[in-house]
Amino acid sequence: MSESQTQIAENAPVEILKMDPERYTAAVFQPFRAQLDAIKAEGAAVTFEIQTTAGMSIAVAWRRKFRELRVEAEKARKERKAPILEIGRLLDAKAKDLEAEILPLEDRFDVAIKAEEARREEERKAEEARERARVEQIQNRIAELRGALGAVAYGAASGLIAEHIADLVKVPVEMSEFAEFTGHAQVAKDETLAKLREQLAATIAREEQAEKEKLVREAEEARLKAEREQLERDRAAHAEEERQAAAARAKVDAEARAKREAEEAELRRQREELAKQQAEVDRQRREQEARDEAARQAEARKHREAENIAKAQAAAERDRQTQIRAQRRPSDDQIVEALCKAFRSLKPTEDEVIEWVATFDAEDARSRRLVAAA
């Protein structure tokens, strides 16, 4: 705090009783006004490159100057508000004016600082993302070397497996592509080649055995084919006999079906007639229910209308009573004047009487009078 600010603070208990509120408030903030005028012109001419270390330091220092001035002004406001409500109100107004003028000046540096901090954080995140992408790309290439084994479907021909082995052998494992993971890449390639070669040997053995089994199977299939052809001829003869028997059964079935359909048609006619009769009964019942519901709704409307009229009358009466009470109430000035006369033995000032009224607990007084009356 400056010397002038300290002097004001020391003299405040005495001066506050003599000084006019406007003069006192102006005196409190005059040092801050002077400091602000002094640094505002200087700060307006400040230039800085926020992307540089020096520029960042300049911006931080100037932000600190304005912020410290704003904080000290706010502190002075709080320290001097308590003695009297009128001075407190003026201090609030002056402090807000001062803060409104300081904040835009402070924000000039604060916004630039925060923007640069955000930009540097974004650069750091971008660098981390690039490093993760580089490592992930290398790991994916290593996974592709191992994935060459899975690319060969189970049961694939030996020729296809041999082609995959030849393609994998041609894949180079170089430091320029795999960097610090080159050793891992070479291990992945060697292990995959070893497994593919094992699979190739097993597949060749399996194909040779399958060829032998194929020859045996073809001989057996020729024998079975001859037996099936003889069986088909026997079945054709038997099928003709079955066809003739089926024709006879179909004739009998057709006659029975015609009789059954006639009986079912009669049953449907009888059910339709019963349905029509039931529909008529249902229609008459619904019409009666609709008439009953309309009567109930009409009665409910009459009841609601009566309630609305009663509520409107009660509201009108409440408004009338409120207007009567408002007309009977004396003005604020009349209340103050009457209290000054009632307590003239105490010689109160109007300000004291106003303070009495401001601190009067109406609810507590009403409760105590009710208890006393009981």
C-alpha positions as CSV (number, residue, x, y, z in Angstrom):
1,M,0.0,0.0,0.0
2,S,1.4,3.5,-0.9
3,E,2.1,6.2,1.8
4,S,-1.0,8.2,0.8
5,Q,-3.1,5.0,1.1
6,T,-1.6,4.3,4.6
7,Q,-2.3,7.9,5.7
8,I,-6.0,7.6,4.6
9,A,-6.3,4.3,6.5
10,E,-4.8,5.7,9.7
11,N,-7.0,8.9,9.6
12,A,-10.2,7.1,8.5
13,P,-11.8,6.7,12.0
14,V,-11.6,10.5,12.6
15,E,-12.0,11.8,9.1
16,I,-15.1,9.7,8.4
17,L,-17.0,11.7,10.9
18,K,-16.1,15.1,9.3
19,M,-15.6,14.4,5.6
20,D,-18.4,14.7,3.1
21,P,-19.2,11.2,1.6
22,E,-18.3,12.2,-1.9
23,R,-15.0,13.8,-0.9
24,Y,-14.1,10.9,1.3
25,T,-14.8,8.4,-1.5
26,A,-12.8,10.4,-4.0
27,A,-9.9,10.6,-1.5
28,V,-9.9,6.9,-1.0
29,F,-9.6,6.1,-4.7
30,Q,-7.4,9.1,-5.7
31,P,-4.1,7.1,-5.2
32,F,-5.4,4.3,-7.3
33,R,-6.6,6.8,-9.9
34,A,-3.2,8.4,-10.0
35,Q,-1.4,5.0,-10.3
36,L,-3.7,3.9,-13.0
37,D,-3.2,7.1,-15.0
38,A,0.5,6.6,-14.6
39,I,0.8,3.1,-15.8
40,K,-2.1,3.2,-18.3
41,A,-0.3,5.5,-20.7
42,E,2.9,3.5,-20.3
43,G,1.1,0.2,-20.7
44,A,-0.7,1.4,-23.9
45,A,2.7,1.8,-25.6
46,V,4.0,-1.7,-24.6
47,T,4.5,-4.1,-27.4
48,F,5.4,-7.8,-27.1
49,E,5.7,-11.0,-29.0
50,I,3.7,-13.5,-26.9
51,Q,5.3,-16.5,-28.7
52,T,8.7,-15.6,-27.3
53,T,10.0,-16.0,-23.8
54,A,10.8,-12.3,-23.5
55,G,7.4,-11.4,-24.8
56,M,5.6,-13.7,-22.4
57,S,7.6,-12.2,-19.5
58,I,6.6,-8.7,-20.5
59,A,2.9,-9.7,-20.7
60,V,3.0,-11.4,-17.3
61,A,4.6,-8.4,-15.7
62,W,2.1,-5.9,-17.1
63,R,-0.8,-8.2,-16.2
64,R,0.6,-8.3,-12.6
65,K,0.7,-4.5,-12.5
66,F,-2.9,-4.0,-13.5
67,R,-4.1,-7.0,-11.4
68,E,-2.3,-5.8,-8.2
69,L,-3.8,-2.3,-8.7
70,R,-7.2,-3.8,-9.1
71,V,-6.8,-6.1,-6.1
72,E,-5.6,-3.1,-3.9
73,A,-8.5,-1.0,-5.0
74,E,-11.0,-3.8,-4.1
75,K,-9.3,-4.2,-0.7
76,A,-9.6,-0.5,0.0
77,R,-13.3,-0.7,-1.0
78,K,-14.0,-3.4,1.5
79,E,-12.0,-1.8,4.4
80,R,-13.8,1.5,4.1
81,K,-17.4,0.3,3.4
82,A,-18.3,-0.8,6.9
83,P,-18.3,2.6,8.8
84,I,-21.4,4.0,7.1
85,L,-23.8,2.7,4.5
86,E,-23.7,5.8,2.3
87,I,-19.9,5.7,2.0
88,G,-20.1,2.0,1.3
89,R,-22.5,2.6,-1.5
90,L,-20.2,5.2,-3.0
91,L,-17.2,3.0,-2.6
92,D,-19.0,0.2,-4.5
93,A,-19.8,2.5,-7.3
94,K,-16.3,4.0,-7.6
95,A,-14.7,0.5,-7.3
96,K,-16.9,-0.8,-10.1
97,D,-16.1,2.1,-12.3
98,L,-12.4,1.6,-11.6
99,E,-12.6,-2.2,-12.2
100,A,-14.5,-1.7,-15.4
101,E,-11.7,0.5,-16.7
102,I,-8.9,-1.7,-15.5
103,L,-10.2,-5.1,-16.7
104,P,-10.1,-4.4,-20.4
105,L,-6.5,-3.1,-20.0
106,E,-5.6,-6.2,-18.0
107,D,-7.4,-8.5,-20.4
108,R,-5.2,-7.2,-23.3
109,F,-2.3,-9.0,-21.7
110,D,-4.2,-11.9,-20.0
111,V,-6.0,-12.9,-23.3
112,A,-2.7,-13.0,-25.1
113,I,-1.0,-15.0,-22.3
114,K,-3.8,-17.6,-22.2
115,A,-3.9,-17.9,-26.0
116,E,-0.1,-18.5,-26.2
117,E,-0.3,-21.1,-23.3
118,A,-3.1,-22.8,-25.2
119,R,-1.1,-22.8,-28.4
120,R,1.9,-24.3,-26.7
121,E,-0.3,-27.0,-25.1
122,E,-1.7,-27.8,-28.5
123,E,1.8,-28.1,-30.0
124,R,2.8,-30.5,-27.2
125,K,-0.3,-32.7,-27.8
126,A,0.3,-32.7,-31.5
127,E,3.9,-33.8,-31.0
128,E,2.7,-36.6,-28.7
129,A,0.1,-37.6,-31.3
130,R,2.7,-37.7,-34.1
131,E,5.0,-39.9,-32.0
132,R,2.1,-42.3,-31.1
133,A,1.1,-42.5,-34.8
134,R,4.7,-43.3,-35.8
135,V,5.0,-46.1,-33.2
136,E,1.6,-47.4,-34.1
137,Q,2.5,-47.5,-37.8
138,I,5.6,-49.5,-37.1
139,Q,3.7,-51.9,-34.8
140,N,1.1,-52.4,-37.5
141,R,3.9,-53.3,-40.0
142,I,5.3,-55.8,-37.5
143,A,1.7,-57.2,-37.0
144,E,1.5,-57.5,-40.9
145,L,4.7,-59.7,-40.8
146,R,3.1,-61.9,-38.2
147,G,-0.3,-61.7,-40.0
148,A,1.2,-63.4,-43.1
149,L,0.6,-66.7,-41.3
150,G,-3.0,-66.0,-40.8
151,A,-3.5,-64.9,-44.4
152,V,-3.1,-68.5,-45.5
153,A,-6.5,-70.2,-44.9
154,Y,-6.6,-73.5,-43.1
155,G,-6.4,-76.3,-45.7
156,A,-4.9,-74.1,-48.4
157,A,-3.0,-75.8,-51.2
158,S,0.8,-76.2,-51.0
159,G,1.3,-74.0,-54.0
160,L,-0.5,-71.1,-52.3
161,I,1.6,-71.6,-49.2
162,A,4.8,-71.6,-51.2
163,E,3.8,-68.3,-52.8
164,H,3.2,-66.7,-49.4
165,I,6.7,-67.9,-48.3
166,A,8.3,-66.4,-51.4
167,D,6.5,-63.1,-50.9
168,L,7.5,-62.8,-47.3
169,V,11.1,-63.6,-48.0
170,K,11.2,-60.6,-50.3
171,V,9.9,-58.2,-47.6
172,P,12.9,-56.1,-46.4
173,V,13.4,-55.4,-42.7
174,E,15.4,-52.1,-42.6
175,M,16.2,-49.6,-39.9
176,S,14.8,-46.7,-42.1
177,E,11.3,-48.3,-41.8
178,F,11.3,-49.9,-38.4
179,A,13.7,-47.7,-36.5
180,E,14.2,-48.8,-32.9
181,F,11.8,-51.8,-33.5
182,T,13.9,-53.3,-36.3
183,G,14.9,-56.2,-34.1
184,H,11.3,-57.0,-33.2
185,A,10.4,-56.9,-36.9
186,Q,13.2,-59.3,-37.9
187,V,12.1,-61.8,-35.1
188,A,8.5,-61.5,-36.3
189,K,9.5,-62.2,-39.9
190,D,11.8,-65.2,-39.0
191,E,9.1,-66.8,-36.7
192,T,6.4,-66.4,-39.4
193,L,8.6,-68.0,-42.1
194,A,9.4,-70.9,-39.9
195,K,5.7,-71.6,-39.2
196,L,4.8,-71.2,-42.9
197,R,7.5,-73.7,-43.9
198,E,6.2,-76.2,-41.2
199,Q,2.7,-75.7,-42.6
200,L,4.0,-76.3,-46.2
201,A,5.6,-79.6,-45.3
202,A,2.5,-80.8,-43.5
203,T,0.3,-79.7,-46.4
204,I,2.4,-81.6,-49.0
205,A,2.2,-84.8,-46.9
206,R,-1.5,-84.4,-46.6
207,E,-2.0,-83.8,-50.3
208,E,-0.1,-87.0,-51.2
209,Q,-2.2,-89.1,-48.8
210,A,-5.4,-87.4,-50.2
211,E,-4.4,-88.5,-53.8
212,K,-4.1,-92.1,-52.7
213,E,-7.5,-92.0,-51.0
214,K,-9.0,-90.4,-54.1
215,L,-8.1,-93.4,-56.3
216,V,-9.6,-95.9,-53.8
217,R,-12.7,-93.7,-53.5
218,E,-13.3,-93.5,-57.3
219,A,-13.2,-97.3,-57.6
220,E,-15.7,-97.7,-54.9
221,E,-18.0,-95.0,-56.4
222,A,-18.0,-96.8,-59.8
223,R,-19.3,-100.0,-58.0
224,L,-21.9,-98.1,-56.1
225,K,-23.1,-96.3,-59.3
226,A,-23.9,-99.6,-61.0
227,E,-25.9,-100.8,-58.0
228,R,-27.8,-97.4,-57.9
229,E,-28.8,-97.7,-61.6
230,Q,-30.3,-101.2,-61.0
231,L,-32.1,-99.9,-57.9
232,E,-33.6,-97.0,-60.0
233,R,-35.0,-99.4,-62.5
234,D,-36.7,-101.5,-59.8
235,R,-38.1,-98.3,-58.2
236,A,-39.6,-97.2,-61.6
237,A,-41.6,-100.3,-61.9
238,H,-42.9,-100.1,-58.3
239,A,-43.8,-96.4,-58.9
240,E,-46.2,-97.2,-61.7
241,E,-48.1,-99.5,-59.4
242,E,-48.2,-96.9,-56.7
243,R,-49.5,-94.3,-59.2
244,Q,-52.5,-96.4,-60.1
245,A,-53.4,-97.0,-56.4
246,A,-53.0,-93.3,-55.7
247,A,-55.5,-92.3,-58.5
248,A,-58.1,-94.6,-56.9
249,R,-57.5,-93.0,-53.4
250,A,-57.7,-89.5,-54.9
251,K,-61.2,-90.1,-56.3
252,V,-62.5,-91.2,-52.9
253,D,-60.8,-88.2,-51.2
254,A,-62.4,-85.8,-53.6
255,E,-65.9,-87.0,-52.8
256,A,-65.3,-86.8,-49.1
257,R,-63.9,-83.3,-49.4
258,A,-66.9,-82.0,-51.3
259,K,-69.3,-83.2,-48.6
260,R,-67.1,-81.7,-45.9
261,E,-66.9,-78.3,-47.6
262,A,-70.7,-78.1,-47.9
263,E,-71.1,-78.7,-44.2
264,E,-68.5,-76.1,-43.4
265,A,-70.3,-73.5,-45.6
266,E,-73.5,-74.0,-43.6
267,L,-71.7,-73.6,-40.3
268,R,-70.1,-70.3,-41.5
269,R,-73.5,-68.9,-42.5
270,Q,-74.9,-69.7,-39.1
271,R,-71.9,-68.0,-37.4
272,E,-72.3,-64.8,-39.6
273,E,-75.9,-64.5,-38.6
274,L,-75.1,-64.7,-34.9
275,A,-72.3,-62.1,-35.4
276,K,-74.7,-59.6,-36.9
277,Q,-77.1,-60.0,-34.0
278,Q,-74.3,-59.5,-31.5
279,A,-73.1,-56.4,-33.4
280,E,-76.5,-54.8,-33.1
281,V,-76.6,-55.4,-29.4
282,D,-73.2,-53.9,-29.0
283,R,-74.1,-50.8,-31.0
284,Q,-77.2,-50.1,-28.8
285,R,-75.0,-50.5,-25.7
286,R,-72.4,-48.0,-26.9
287,E,-75.1,-45.4,-27.8
288,Q,-76.5,-45.6,-24.2
289,E,-73.0,-45.3,-22.7
290,A,-72.3,-42.2,-24.9
291,R,-75.5,-40.6,-23.7
292,D,-74.6,-41.3,-20.0
293,E,-71.1,-39.9,-20.5
294,A,-72.4,-36.7,-22.1
295,A,-74.7,-36.2,-19.1
296,R,-71.8,-36.6,-16.7
297,Q,-69.6,-34.1,-18.6
298,A,-72.4,-31.5,-18.6
299,E,-72.8,-31.9,-14.8
300,A,-69.0,-31.6,-14.3
301,R,-68.9,-28.4,-16.4
302,K,-71.7,-26.8,-14.3
303,H,-69.7,-27.7,-11.2
304,R,-66.4,-26.1,-12.5
305,E,-68.2,-23.0,-13.6
306,A,-69.6,-22.5,-10.1
307,E,-66.2,-23.0,-8.6
308,N,-64.6,-20.5,-11.0
309,I,-67.2,-17.8,-10.1
310,A,-66.6,-18.4,-6.4
311,K,-62.8,-18.1,-6.9
312,A,-63.2,-14.9,-8.9
313,Q,-65.4,-13.3,-6.2
314,A,-62.8,-14.2,-3.5
315,A,-60.0,-12.7,-5.6
316,A,-61.9,-9.5,-6.1
317,E,-62.5,-9.2,-2.4
318,R,-58.8,-9.8,-1.6
319,D,-57.9,-7.0,-4.1
320,R,-60.4,-4.7,-2.5
321,Q,-59.0,-5.3,1.0
322,T,-55.4,-4.8,-0.3
323,Q,-56.4,-1.4,-1.8
324,I,-58.1,-0.3,1.5
325,R,-54.9,-1.2,3.4
326,A,-52.7,0.6,0.9
327,Q,-54.9,3.7,1.2
328,R,-54.7,3.7,5.0
329,R,-50.9,3.3,5.1
330,P,-49.0,6.6,5.9
331,S,-46.1,7.6,3.7
332,D,-42.5,6.8,4.7
333,D,-41.8,10.5,5.5
334,Q,-45.0,10.6,7.8
335,I,-43.8,7.4,9.6
336,V,-40.3,8.9,10.3
337,E,-41.8,12.2,11.4
338,A,-44.3,10.5,13.8
339,L,-41.5,8.4,15.3
340,C,-39.3,11.5,15.8
341,K,-42.1,13.2,17.7
342,A,-43.0,10.1,19.7
343,F,-39.4,9.7,20.9
344,R,-38.5,13.4,21.0
345,S,-37.2,12.9,24.6
346,L,-34.3,10.8,23.0
347,K,-33.7,13.6,20.4
348,P,-33.2,11.1,17.6
349,T,-32.1,12.3,14.1
350,E,-34.1,11.2,11.1
351,D,-31.2,8.9,10.0
352,E,-31.4,7.1,13.4
353,V,-35.1,6.7,13.1
354,I,-34.7,5.3,9.5
355,E,-32.1,2.8,10.9
356,W,-34.6,1.7,13.6
357,V,-37.2,1.0,11.0
358,A,-34.7,-0.8,8.7
359,T,-33.7,-3.2,11.6
360,F,-37.2,-3.7,12.9
361,D,-38.2,-7.4,13.0
362,A,-41.9,-7.3,12.2
363,E,-42.4,-11.1,12.4
364,D,-40.7,-11.3,15.8
365,A,-42.8,-8.4,17.2
366,R,-46.0,-9.9,15.8
367,S,-45.2,-13.2,17.5
368,R,-44.5,-11.6,20.9
369,R,-47.7,-9.6,20.8
370,L,-49.7,-12.7,20.0
371,V,-48.1,-14.6,22.9
372,A,-48.8,-11.6,25.2
373,A,-52.4,-11.4,24.0
374,A,-52.9,-15.1,24.8
